[in-house]
């Protein structure tokens, strides 16, 4: 009672001190979407009301935008100024969007939030879902020639003609991706409805799928994403859940300091998939990417991909300071003035020079040709086909107490420097639980890593199906034309310690191209269940690496898989 009385006295004193304006200032800094006509649970489109509320935030420099708890409906195409994204927001600072536990239901194909050049941005306490998931699932009832027929489950609505960007076999018993099952992209030519909820899938090749299996059809793969931050600084996403999205859950592009705290990308109970692509994707960021207590489940791709950005391939040397370069897939990744680019041959990906950017722009014409001018003189050994990787955009990674499970592909792709992944669980990931990677085979993304620690993590039934790798826990590189192995030093200082690794078809731990490798006190059971290569017959396999310490690992030979040959194999260091 005494504390309450003192609090009242303090508020009154502050109000007198500020000349009676304090309450008005506080009121002015909080905006309620209901004031603009967004009424929860009425089934009406709330897009324009929320757009108006966001504009008012900008006009009043408000600090807080709140949604009274309830369900809000948003419809694709309702933003007259942007047909692709419902809520594009730019140049806002010090704003918190608080859903108060509300659910945002999306109708149609659209992105939701896009934030550009915002600072001190907080998103918290809301749930995102679509009225119709961007996939369907059913049992294969017939298969012949170039088509197969699927009886779609009642939870999904199909009319025929739906696109299928990818499909994957699922086990009818576990309703998880099938062990060594089919996983196909861009092979479906068309779909047609041939009976009540029976969809015929026409392929561009002879079908291999067998009747009786479940198949998940992704009608969207890399479609619109839920939350995108571009060139933002100090972003916090807290207690936000995404049940499904026709693309990625969260994208951070060229941002500084992002924290995801209890961020979840998980399907609704009974459904097999959440995001049709990555749960989270970070490209070209600075500062620290922090993942705390996150859960990523049932994605069509990786749980988290943290990368430095994209390799740019040299097309032409204009002069001693200027180049024309492009990305392998024609993506855009312009470095900023002052960024340091490491230069490597694609035959080894070991940097032989570093040059600082003066300016960068896209050259006129098609193909997204990057014209980059450097402060430093370009190295004499530079040749066409060499790659430039941005060493200034390698964010620290701190991932603690996260769970990645039941997804296609990897748990985490760690493609940055100064990374710690600790007390995380990777369960039923069809690819490696963690892959430390750089590559110039297809995506051309990220440079070699430095100072990576994976500690006290659980890997259970990882690396058993789609996107399978040589180990449940990997550090490796793919060079030009998939040549292999990389030389030591592509990655430097990788520590894998005190992890528990259970059930995997290949090695539990695989490393190649590392200088400074520590594999310490890990417990391994059920490795090498069904090895896809000779390297997969060893619980720990190390090749083309130097300064290697393997010590204190617990590998009971009697508890390993059917293809197990030995606990450790380390190939001699290359000369």
C-alpha positions as a printed Julia matrix, in Angstrom:
575×3 Matrix{Float64}:
   0.0     0.0     0.0
   2.84    2.32    0.9
   4.63    1.54   -2.4
   1.48    2.28   -4.41
   1.03    5.61   -2.6
   4.66    6.55   -3.32
   4.22    5.63   -6.98
   1.18    7.92   -7.24
   3.13   10.75   -5.62
   5.98   10.21   -8.11
   3.63   10.37  -11.11
   1.96   13.53   -9.77
   5.35   15.14   -9.16
   6.52   14.29  -12.69
   3.29   15.65  -14.15
   3.81   18.95  -12.29
   7.48   19.02  -13.33
   6.57   18.67  -17.03
   3.88   21.33  -16.81
   0.96   18.95  -17.12
   2.2    17.47  -20.43
   3.52   14.08  -19.29
   0.25   12.17  -19.65
  -0.29   13.76  -23.04
   3.22   12.78  -24.14
   2.71    9.17  -23.07
  -0.69    9.01  -24.73
   0.75   10.5   -27.92
   3.47    7.85  -28.07
   1.02    4.9   -28.08
  -1.16    4.1   -31.07
  -3.95    1.52  -30.98
  -4.95   -0.03  -34.32
  -8.57   -0.03  -33.12
  -8.57    3.77  -33.41
  -8.23    3.31  -37.17
 -10.91    0.67  -37.57
  -9.0    -2.6   -37.06
 -11.48   -4.61  -35.02
 -10.43   -8.12  -33.98
 -12.58  -11.18  -34.68
 -14.95   -9.46  -37.12
 -13.65  -11.3   -40.21
 -13.15   -8.05  -42.13
  -9.99   -6.97  -43.93
  -7.89   -4.94  -41.5
  -5.11   -4.06  -43.95
  -6.02   -0.42  -44.6
  -6.63    0.26  -40.93
  -3.18   -1.04  -40.0
  -1.58    0.9   -42.86
  -3.2     4.07  -41.5
  -1.97    3.26  -38.0
   1.58    2.77  -39.3
   1.43    6.13  -41.07
   0.27    7.73  -37.82
   3.26    6.14  -36.07
   5.49    7.93  -38.53
   3.68   11.26  -38.25
   3.62   11.29  -34.44
   6.96    9.51  -33.97
   5.09    7.08  -31.77
   6.98    4.49  -29.77
   4.33    1.76  -29.56
   1.75    0.31  -31.93
  -0.62   -2.11  -30.19
  -3.2    -4.63  -31.37
  -5.95   -5.47  -28.86
  -5.83   -9.24  -28.56
  -7.86  -11.13  -31.14
  -7.8   -12.39  -34.73
  -7.07   -9.94  -37.54
  -7.6   -10.74  -41.22
  -5.41   -9.39  -44.0
  -6.03   -9.94  -47.71
  -3.49  -10.0   -50.54
  -3.75   -6.98  -52.83
  -5.31   -4.72  -50.18
  -2.4    -2.3   -50.13
  -3.06    0.0   -53.12
   0.57    1.18  -53.17
   2.25   -2.22  -53.05
   0.85   -5.36  -54.64
   3.52   -7.66  -53.18
   3.66   -6.71  -49.49
   0.88   -5.74  -47.1
   2.91   -3.57  -44.75
   6.08   -2.03  -46.2
   7.67    0.24  -43.59
  10.79    2.35  -44.03
  12.8     4.92  -42.1
  11.13    4.32  -38.72
  13.06    4.43  -35.46
  12.39    3.39  -31.87
   9.1     1.63  -32.61
   7.59   -1.46  -30.98
   4.76   -3.38  -32.64
   3.0    -5.39  -29.93
   0.33   -7.88  -30.97
  -0.7    -8.62  -27.38
  -1.06  -12.3   -28.35
  -3.12  -11.61  -31.48
  -3.32  -13.84  -34.53
  -2.77  -12.41  -38.0
  -4.5   -14.53  -40.66
  -3.39  -13.95  -44.24
  -5.65  -14.57  -47.24
  -3.92  -15.04  -50.59
  -0.33  -14.87  -51.81
   1.49  -11.89  -50.33
   4.35  -10.84  -48.1
   3.38   -9.36  -44.74
   5.99   -7.09  -43.15
   8.91   -5.44  -44.94
  11.1    -3.05  -42.95
  13.75   -0.93  -44.65
  16.34    1.28  -42.96
  14.63    1.12  -39.58
  16.42    1.43  -36.23
  15.57    0.06  -32.8
  12.67   -2.0   -34.11
  10.81   -4.48  -31.89
   8.13   -6.95  -33.03
   6.5    -9.04  -30.34
   3.58  -11.12  -29.15
   1.73  -12.19  -32.28
   0.98  -15.26  -34.39
   1.0   -15.45  -38.19
  -0.91  -18.02  -40.22
  -2.5   -18.36  -43.66
  -6.13  -19.3   -44.14
  -4.95  -21.92  -46.66
  -1.51  -23.52  -46.35
   0.74  -23.16  -49.42
   1.03  -26.93  -49.72
  -1.16  -30.01  -49.71
  -0.64  -33.61  -48.66
  -2.15  -36.94  -49.57
  -1.59  -40.6   -50.32
  -0.35  -41.78  -53.69
  -3.03  -44.13  -55.06
  -1.67  -44.74  -58.57
   1.58  -44.25  -60.44
   2.41  -44.94  -64.06
   4.24  -43.4   -66.98
   4.84  -39.71  -66.44
   2.19  -39.11  -63.8
   0.94  -40.17  -60.39
  -2.37  -39.65  -58.59
  -2.77  -38.33  -55.05
  -5.85  -38.53  -52.83
  -5.53  -35.2   -51.06
  -6.38  -35.22  -47.36
  -9.61  -33.42  -46.36
  -7.72  -30.61  -44.61
  -6.57  -29.26  -47.97
  -8.54  -27.75  -50.84
  -7.46  -28.42  -54.43
  -9.22  -27.54  -57.66
  -6.7   -28.75  -60.23
  -4.21  -26.55  -62.01
  -2.31  -25.72  -58.83
   1.43  -25.27  -59.41
   3.79  -27.68  -57.67
   7.31  -26.33  -57.28
   8.53  -29.31  -55.29
   7.26  -32.58  -53.87
   8.62  -35.02  -51.34
   7.77  -38.48  -50.04
   6.6   -38.77  -46.44
   6.35  -41.87  -44.29
   2.68  -42.79  -43.63
   3.53  -44.02  -40.13
   5.64  -41.14  -38.83
   4.31  -38.42  -41.16
   7.92  -37.25  -41.5
  10.07  -37.12  -44.64
  10.73  -40.68  -45.77
  14.15  -42.18  -45.15
  16.04  -41.96  -48.46
  12.77  -40.81  -50.05
  12.15  -38.82  -53.23
  12.66  -35.06  -53.14
  12.08  -33.35  -56.49
  12.13  -29.72  -57.58
  10.66  -28.2   -60.73
   9.72  -31.49  -62.4
   5.93  -31.03  -62.34
   4.49  -29.85  -65.64
   0.85  -29.54  -64.59
  -1.8   -30.83  -62.2
  -5.42  -31.77  -62.86
  -8.37  -32.83  -60.71
  -9.56  -36.27  -61.86
 -11.93  -37.04  -58.99
 -13.13  -35.79  -55.63
  -9.94  -34.45  -54.03
  -7.81  -36.62  -56.34
  -5.01  -34.68  -58.0
  -3.06  -36.04  -60.96
   0.55  -34.86  -61.06
   2.13  -34.75  -64.53
   5.95  -34.86  -64.59
   8.58  -34.1   -67.19
  10.06  -37.58  -66.65
   8.92  -41.09  -65.81
   7.61  -41.27  -62.27
   9.47  -43.22  -59.59
   6.99  -42.73  -56.78
   5.18  -45.81  -55.45
   1.53  -46.1   -54.41
   0.94  -46.12  -50.67
   3.37  -43.39  -49.65
   2.36  -39.94  -48.53
   3.49  -37.06  -50.7
   3.73  -33.41  -49.74
   3.16  -31.0   -52.63
   4.58  -27.51  -52.24
   2.48  -25.17  -54.34
   4.87  -22.38  -53.39
   8.54  -22.84  -52.52
  10.38  -19.51  -52.51
   7.3   -17.33  -52.45
   6.54  -14.28  -50.28
   8.03  -14.25  -46.79
   6.47  -13.25  -43.48
   8.96  -10.73  -42.04
  11.76   -9.1   -44.02
  14.26   -6.6   -42.61
  16.55   -4.8   -45.06
  19.36   -2.54  -43.88
  17.87   -2.24  -40.42
  19.79   -1.76  -37.18
  19.02   -3.25  -33.76
  16.06   -5.5   -34.48
  14.32   -7.6   -31.81
  11.65  -10.18  -32.66
  10.24  -11.63  -29.46
   7.57  -14.22  -28.76
   6.38  -14.37  -32.38
   5.05  -17.58  -33.94
   4.61  -18.36  -37.63
   2.52  -21.43  -38.43
   2.93  -21.36  -42.18
   4.27  -19.1   -44.91
   4.74  -19.59  -48.68
   8.41  -18.66  -48.41
  10.68  -17.88  -45.47
   9.7   -16.97  -41.94
  12.25  -14.22  -41.28
  14.81  -12.64  -43.6
  17.53  -10.3   -42.39
  19.4    -8.7   -45.3
  22.33   -6.33  -44.78
  21.23   -5.56  -41.22
  23.2    -4.83  -38.06
  22.33   -6.64  -34.82
  19.3    -8.92  -35.01
  17.9   -10.84  -32.04
  15.23  -13.5   -32.36
  13.99  -14.37  -28.86
  11.52  -17.27  -28.58
  10.77  -16.92  -32.27
   8.91  -19.97  -33.54
   8.26  -21.26  -37.03
   6.14  -24.33  -36.34
   3.17  -25.96  -38.08
  -0.21  -26.14  -36.43
  -0.77  -29.51  -34.7
  -1.51  -32.2   -37.28
   0.09  -30.35  -40.16
   3.45  -31.45  -41.6
   4.99  -28.16  -42.77
   5.48  -24.59  -41.62
   7.59  -22.43  -43.95
   7.94  -23.82  -47.46
  11.56  -22.55  -47.49
  13.92  -21.52  -44.65
  12.59  -20.64  -41.23
  15.21  -17.87  -41.0
  17.77  -16.5   -43.43
  20.46  -13.9   -42.72
  22.54  -12.47  -45.57
  25.26   -9.86  -45.46
  24.61   -8.7   -41.92
  26.97   -7.07  -39.42
  27.09   -6.96  -35.64
  25.54  -10.01  -33.99
  22.79  -12.4   -35.02
  21.35  -13.85  -31.81
  18.92  -16.78  -31.65
  17.58  -17.5   -28.15
  15.07  -20.2   -27.31
  13.81  -20.43  -30.89
  11.92  -23.41  -32.33
  11.99  -24.18  -36.05
   9.91  -27.17  -37.12
   8.68  -28.73  -40.34
  10.25  -26.34  -42.86
  10.81  -27.15  -46.5
  14.41  -25.97  -46.15
  16.94  -24.94  -43.48
  16.12  -23.83  -39.96
  18.66  -21.01  -40.11
  21.12  -19.89  -42.76
  23.62  -17.33  -41.52
  25.9   -16.25  -44.35
  28.22  -13.41  -45.24
  26.48  -12.81  -48.54
  27.19  -13.92  -52.1
  30.36  -14.51  -54.06
  30.75  -12.18  -57.05
  32.57  -13.73  -60.0
  35.01  -11.62  -62.0
  33.88  -11.05  -65.58
  36.2    -8.23  -66.61
  39.04   -6.23  -65.12
  38.42   -2.64  -66.27
  41.59   -1.15  -64.78
  43.81   -1.61  -61.73
  40.99   -0.6   -59.38
  37.74   -1.54  -61.13
  36.01   -4.79  -62.07
  32.78   -6.05  -63.55
  31.46   -9.04  -61.63
  28.25  -11.02  -61.32
  26.63  -13.63  -59.12
  26.22  -17.15  -60.46
  22.4   -16.92  -60.26
  22.31  -13.24  -61.29
  21.36  -12.11  -57.78
  22.28   -8.64  -56.52
  24.69   -8.17  -53.6
  26.32   -4.75  -53.85
  29.05   -4.12  -51.26
  29.1    -0.83  -49.38
  31.94    1.7   -49.53
  34.56    0.63  -47.01
  33.7    -3.06  -47.14
  36.67   -5.41  -47.5
  36.39   -8.07  -50.21
  38.51  -11.21  -50.05
  39.67  -12.53  -53.43
  40.0   -16.25  -54.12
  40.48  -18.71  -56.94
  37.52  -21.05  -57.23
  39.91  -24.01  -57.31
  40.7   -23.58  -53.6
  38.63  -20.71  -52.07
  41.6   -19.66  -49.95
  41.89  -15.85  -50.07
  45.07  -14.58  -51.69
  44.23  -10.87  -51.45
  41.88   -8.4   -49.76
  40.75   -5.09  -51.28
  38.62   -2.27  -49.87
  35.59   -0.99  -51.77
  35.39    2.65  -52.84
  32.01    2.39  -54.54
  29.75   -0.16  -56.2
  26.78    0.01  -58.54
  24.89   -2.06  -61.07
  26.11   -1.54  -64.61
  23.52   -0.64  -67.26
  21.9    -3.53  -69.08
  20.69   -6.97  -68.13
  22.27   -9.65  -65.99
  22.81   -7.66  -62.78
  26.44   -6.91  -63.58
  28.15   -5.34  -60.56
  30.65   -2.56  -61.26
  32.92   -2.34  -58.22
  35.69    0.2   -57.73
  38.32   -0.45  -55.06
  40.58    1.88  -53.1
  43.38   -0.67  -53.3
  45.18   -1.81  -56.42
  43.88   -5.15  -57.62
  46.29   -8.1   -57.25
  48.41   -9.03  -60.26
  47.3   -12.68  -60.12
  43.63  -11.78  -60.47
  42.08  -13.7   -63.35
  38.67  -14.12  -64.92
  36.48  -16.44  -62.85
  37.99  -15.48  -59.49
  35.5   -14.62  -56.78
  35.11  -11.68  -54.4
  33.6   -12.4   -50.96
  32.55   -9.69  -48.51
  34.62  -10.13  -45.34
  33.04   -7.08  -43.68
  29.62   -8.71  -43.57
  30.32  -11.75  -41.4
  28.06  -11.29  -38.36
  28.82  -12.93  -35.06
  26.39  -15.76  -34.39
  25.13  -16.64  -30.94
  22.56  -19.44  -30.93
  21.47  -20.76  -27.54
  18.8   -23.24  -26.45
  17.15  -23.54  -29.86
  15.35  -26.54  -31.38
  15.25  -27.48  -35.07
  13.21  -30.56  -35.93
  11.23  -32.5   -38.53
  12.42  -30.44  -41.5
  13.79  -31.04  -44.94
  17.48  -30.06  -45.33
  19.84  -28.71  -42.68
  19.19  -27.55  -39.16
  21.61  -24.64  -39.41
  23.95  -23.49  -42.15
  26.76  -21.68  -40.34
  28.54  -19.59  -42.96
  29.97  -16.73  -40.95
  32.77  -15.95  -38.5
  32.88  -15.93  -34.71
  29.97  -18.31  -34.21
  28.82  -20.15  -31.08
  25.99  -22.69  -31.21
  25.32  -24.03  -27.73
  22.7   -26.22  -26.0
  20.67  -26.6   -29.19
  18.75  -29.66  -30.38
  18.57  -30.91  -33.96
  16.04  -33.71  -34.37
  14.82  -35.41  -37.56
  16.56  -33.0   -39.94
  16.87  -34.78  -43.28
  20.26  -33.13  -43.9
  23.11  -32.38  -41.49
  22.06  -30.83  -38.19
  24.78  -28.22  -38.64
  26.8   -27.61  -41.78
  29.74  -25.21  -41.74
  30.03  -24.39  -45.42
  31.27  -22.25  -48.26
  30.71  -23.15  -51.9
  31.07  -22.1   -55.52
  29.11  -24.99  -56.98
  25.65  -23.42  -57.31
  24.49  -20.78  -54.84
  27.95  -19.16  -54.58
  27.2   -17.97  -51.06
  29.42  -16.94  -48.19
  33.16  -16.99  -47.61
  35.17  -19.41  -45.5
  34.37  -19.46  -41.79
  36.59  -18.64  -38.82
  36.23  -19.4   -35.12
  33.16  -21.64  -35.01
  32.15  -23.48  -31.83
  29.39  -26.11  -31.6
  29.03  -27.21  -27.99
  26.63  -29.24  -25.83
  24.18  -29.86  -28.67
  22.03  -32.88  -29.5
  21.84  -34.32  -33.01
  19.21  -37.07  -33.18
  18.28  -38.78  -36.45
  19.82  -36.11  -38.65
  21.16  -36.54  -42.18
  18.93  -39.37  -43.35
  17.16  -38.19  -46.5
  16.85  -35.05  -48.66
  19.93  -32.79  -48.83
  21.98  -35.55  -47.23
  25.6   -34.71  -46.45
  28.66  -36.71  -45.42
  27.97  -36.19  -41.71
  25.35  -35.16  -39.18
  27.77  -32.41  -38.13
  29.88  -31.09  -41.03
  32.56  -28.56  -41.86
  33.36  -28.59  -45.58
  33.42  -26.71  -48.88
  32.36  -27.28  -52.46
  34.82  -25.9   -54.99
  34.43  -25.12  -58.68
  32.53  -27.84  -60.55
  32.09  -29.7   -57.24
  35.81  -30.52  -57.18
  36.99  -31.99  -53.9
  38.52  -31.93  -51.35
  39.29  -28.34  -50.34
  42.74  -27.51  -49.03
  43.26  -26.89  -45.3
  42.47  -23.29  -44.42
  39.21  -22.75  -46.24
  37.79  -22.85  -42.72
  39.88  -21.96  -39.66
  39.46  -22.8   -35.99
  36.42  -25.06  -35.77
  35.62  -26.66  -32.4
  33.02  -29.43  -32.02
  32.79  -30.49  -28.4
  30.57  -32.22  -25.86
  27.84  -32.94  -28.39
  25.63  -36.03  -28.48
  25.07  -37.49  -31.95
  22.62  -40.35  -32.45
  21.35  -42.17  -35.53
  22.68  -41.0   -38.9
  23.25  -42.83  -42.16
  26.81  -41.49  -42.67
  29.48  -40.21  -40.3
  28.49  -38.42  -37.14
  31.23  -35.83  -37.72
  32.81  -35.01  -41.06
  35.37  -32.29  -41.72
  37.4   -31.27  -44.76
  39.48  -28.18  -45.51
  39.87  -27.04  -41.89
  42.98  -25.52  -40.35
  42.63  -25.79  -36.58
  40.05  -28.5   -35.92
  39.05  -29.67  -32.45
  36.72  -32.68  -32.04
  36.47  -33.21  -28.29
  34.37  -35.25  -25.84
  31.48  -36.0   -28.17
  29.2   -39.01  -27.61
  28.29  -40.93  -30.77
  25.72  -43.72  -31.12
  24.09  -45.2   -34.21
  26.45  -43.67  -36.75
  26.94  -45.15  -40.24
  23.51  -46.79  -40.46
  23.37  -46.85  -44.26
  26.47  -45.12  -45.6
  26.16  -43.42  -48.99
  29.96  -43.46  -49.5
  33.1   -44.97  -48.0
  33.66  -41.87  -45.85
  30.3   -42.53  -44.21
  31.54  -45.77  -42.64
  33.47  -44.0   -39.87
  31.95  -42.25  -36.87
  34.44  -39.4   -37.33
  36.01  -38.74  -40.71
  38.57  -35.98  -41.31
  40.33  -35.23  -44.56
  42.45  -32.46  -46.04
  42.82  -30.7   -42.69
  45.69  -29.72  -40.42
  46.3   -28.87  -36.77
  43.69  -31.46  -35.8
  42.91  -32.66  -32.28
  40.52  -35.59  -31.78
  40.3   -36.52  -28.11
  37.94  -37.83  -25.44
  35.12  -38.89  -27.75
  32.88  -41.74  -26.57
  32.22  -44.11  -29.47
  30.98  -47.55  -28.4
  31.64  -49.83  -31.37
  28.74  -52.06  -30.35
  26.24  -49.2   -30.58
  26.92  -48.05  -34.13
  25.06  -48.66  -37.39
  25.22  -51.58  -39.82
  27.81  -49.95  -42.14
  30.16  -48.9   -39.32
  33.83  -49.82  -39.94
  35.8   -47.83  -37.38
  35.55  -44.97  -34.92
  37.92  -42.49  -36.54
  39.61  -42.1   -39.88
  41.89  -39.17  -40.54
  43.5   -38.96  -43.95
  47.1   -37.72  -44.02
  47.52  -33.99  -44.28
  47.94  -33.05  -47.96
  51.37  -31.85  -49.03
